[in-house]
Amino acid sequence: MSPIMRILKKNQPSSRCVYIMIRYMGQQVVAILEMGQWLHALAPDLSSCPSSSP
């Protein structure tokens, strides 16, 4: 067990909630970054000049 989990297992609902929120936010940031990379890789011309398409 990591020390972080050991601390959270002691009755500390506030720190546990913060830990879960941080993990959730991190996953959202990673997903957004991956989506941005996919869009840039699939359509680099759309990101560089979006007004080119009619």
Beta strands, then each sheet from edge to edge (+ up, - down):
end
